[in-house]
């Protein structure tokens, strides 16, 4: 199924091109509220311990040396590397508080450093952060975990990549966005192919398990012809995974985007042409469309998990480790523990104040209801595998599917008429022409769908 050719119908996509969640969680972050606090999180951690099992750790490093104008991440732009030290001390305080809540010995199957730019840290600081993590949590030492880090090739030379392998990382994700010099200048991210290739080549030489590359379409001065040239260069790098994100131009929400001139952006028709050509190009190059905007080689663990029906989704996107509760540390980071989601405060001063007072820096969150568990299962099956067994859902959750989801099935009827999905009493299957619109399909099962603020989400295409 994963190898299916994905048809591209621009008219159909235009009709369904609305805004909606990416469903890295359900409920989505929009449902997080300030009534969820530290006592709720501690109760969730206790439930997690009762269940046991492996953990996933996330550490957010917010610092960047320069600002990329398209960026909507929680970041601190500074050239003062000394700012990392007090932040790391706060992370270590949070790490100690978190570790107290979880049973010792629960193995860390997945670890991820994101940002910002994690390699903003010095080599000594990165060694220290990994060492401190290992003091508090049961990191694997046999290279069997999935330990990944986001890389800006402008901030990481061959020596940095060797260091990352030495301290335990085995997967890297590289931001590229576009190799076209005009596009790079327009978004303030000038990055040569040569420095990018140095990172990739070193990762291969150091036996990293996987290399992922992130691209963005919809940036200023992009065209189909120019983006295809970028893809030619990217294929030279032979990544294991690719993410092709849609740029959402929201200058009213994200101040750096005000530096991008709206008239320089490609038209909606040109964006669709870029996307359609990209999908055809990558499929011809042998990549599998995992879902939405993620591609992988057929022998990559993501593609294998999808074929075997074990692919999941969490805050890192598509995942083979969704059985892990995720303990996230750092400003703005989001944890998924014991049937609850929680998010830390975003501002560094508030983050510091909470930890200096010995408190977990939780700002908001949500406890998951039984109905959320049901709907999350349905959405996960559809977004990961493009197929839902109705009988399996009925047996697992003791419901009559047609009655419980009558509104969703009514909403899907138009999609069925457009041959995006097929619906039988036994299953719902997303057809190849519907896979790019999988977020639309999932929204039909989102209980909060009618209350969602479209301005909080990116366009589905």
Number of C-alpha atoms within 10 A of each C-alpha: 10 18 14 11 15 19 15 20 13 13 11 14 17 13 8 14 14 16 18 21 24 22 21 16 17 24 23 16 19 16 15 18 15 12 11 19 19 17 10 17 26 17 16 21 24 17 16 22 18 12 10 16 16 18 25 25 21 23 23 22 27 23 25 23 16 13 17 19 20 26 17 17 11 17 21 19 15 14 12 11 13 11 13 16 13 12 20 18 14 21 24 19 18 23 22 16 16 18 15 12 16 21 17 12 13 16 18 22 21 24 23 20 22 20 23 23 24 23 26 24 21 15 14 9 15 19 17 14 19 15 14 15 19 14 13 18 23 17 24 17 10 7 15 11 20 20 25 23 22 21 26 22 25 16 15 20 15 17 11 18 24 19 16 25 18 12 15 21 23 22 22 25 22 20 19 22 24 28 22 18 13 14 21 21 15 19 22 16 20 18 20 16 17 10 17 22 16 17 25 26 15 17 22 13 11 17 13 22 18 19 21 20 23 19 21 19 24 23 24 22 18 23 18 19 11 15 25 16 13 19 17 11 15 21 13 10 17 15 19 19 24 26 21 18 17 18 21 18 19 16 17 9 12 14 13 17 20 15 14 18 12 14 9 14 20 19 15 11 12 16 21 22 16 21 23 17 16 18 22 15 16 18 18 11 12 13 25 27 26 28 22 19 19 18 26 24 22 19 12 16 17 25 24 17 19 21 16 10 13 17 23 22 21 20 17 11 13 20 19 20 20 19 14 21 25 24 23 26 26 27 28 24 22 24 23 25 25 22 19 23 27 30 26 22 21 18 13 17 11 15 24 22 13 16 18 14 9 12 15 23 26 23 20 21 26 24 21 15 12 11 11 16 15 15 20 20 15 19 26 22 20 22 26 22 24 24 19 21 16 20 16 12 18 14 11 10 14 10 15 14 17 14 9 11 16 13 13 17 19 13 16 23 15 12 20 19 10 13 14 22 23 18 16 9 10 12 15 19 20 25 19 19 19 26 25 24 23 23 24 22 23 24 20 19 21 22 17 14 14 9 10 17 11 13 11 14 15 17 18 20 22
